[in-house]
Amino acid sequence: MVGSTLVSCILDSTGKVVFSFDGDRSFVPASALKTVTTATILEKLGPDFRYRTLLQGTAPFPASDKPSVDGIYKGDLVIVGGGDPSLTTEHLIKWGADLAALGIKEIDGRIIADGKIFPELTAANAWDWGDVGNYYGAPATGLNIDGNRYAATFQPGAKVGDPAKLIEVVPEVPAVEIFNRMLTSEPNRAEGDAPYAYGGPYSYTITFRGAIPIDANEEVLMGAVPDPVFTASTRLHKILTQRGIKVSGKPTTMRLLEQDNGPSPSTDKLLPGLSCTSAPLIDLINHTHKVSDNLYAECFFRLLALEPEVGSGQAAIESHWKKRGITLQGLRMEDGSGLARADVIRATDLARINFLTRRGPFGEAFYNSLTPQFEGKMRWKGGAMSRVRVYVGFTVSTTEELTFVLA
């Protein structure tokens, strides 16, 4: 709902429109747009697709059955991202153990992170300034780590108006300066005093603003990591150092090396067994729908854009659904998550995409990924932002299953 404006569309089990109110008018779908992104990537790649992240080197590496004699690897280690939104520090820790098992005691080189599978611009142009510093506006890069977010913990001051104390930021965000402008408020914090993190892609500063209620023991704010690719290289560097593996060079990224006009190292030396794959795509979609994870949806959208000769995620989506019989009129996708208020779609098109996906080759998996309600008689995905509420999904009437969009 935007103000007093309503749109809706209901399809019967044959796909026929049985009810519509301005269904052919474009509207702001918020996170209901995620079903367009997830439905498209599910049909194009299948439920068993997995992202892959590699650890490669710039020099030959000892075979797994022939550990290093002197323990020194003379080359750079390069983390090559595949766009996986679910990569975690645990994967890097395992790589540290694997390197130690190969007899490596020293890296005579650098830890370099490569996220260039996706474009350098990590946030949609139409995202609001107040979103990009917070966890739900986390940048989508070719190499993501721990959801590209951190937790900042605050405690209120002694009295209203006092500065709130920043207790910790976990995990550590490398190479940034933090400015804490958080204050202490009355027990019932005013709406305009909600805590926010202000930063942005590749920003070297993070500013906390807002207020913590004086009666709170502590409060946690989830923020967005400005440069996840650099964070990944820094984290692996630290993991190796803590294991006693010396690394002579400083952690960096391909982007930073190119910015400094340095040569891009060759990374064609796949290390023995040092790669990791994500869970199957359908598991990632289940997570995306369950918690409305913008990062996952953005990584799906960017992966779709890599299809040859499409140029953008929206173009890939339009092409796919045109082949399925839907010409998407009035569609604008600034992103794949629905975070941008500039995103618009017609209710009839949103309903038809969900309808066709339900009856497609992976329809049952898509259906089951949506939120169940009323003892499973309804499955839906919602979307919400200021003055916007949207619901898309399926429900069972007395005679048939209906596909609905309500906004």
JOFENMO-V404612 format. One line per field, one symbol per residue. phi: phi as a letter, one per 30 degrees, with the letter a starting at -180 (. if undefined). A space follows every 50 residues. Layout:
# JOFENMO-V404612
phi=???
This chain:
# JOFENMO-V404612
phi=.cicdbbaabcddcjddcaabhdccdbdchdddeddddddddddcidceb dbccccbcbebdddcbeedcicccldcbdcdciddcdbdedddddddddd ddidcacdlccccbcddcdddcbdecddedcdccedcedcbdbcbhihbb cccbbdddbejddddddabbddcdibcccccdcccdecddedcedbccal eidcbbccbkbcedcddabcccccddbdddddddddeddddddjcdbdcd dabdddddddidddddbccdddicbbcddeeddddededdchddeddddd ddddddeeiciadddddddddddcjccdcidbcdaccidddddbaddddd dddddddecddbddddedddddahhidbbabcbaaeibbbbblbbcddba dccbbbb
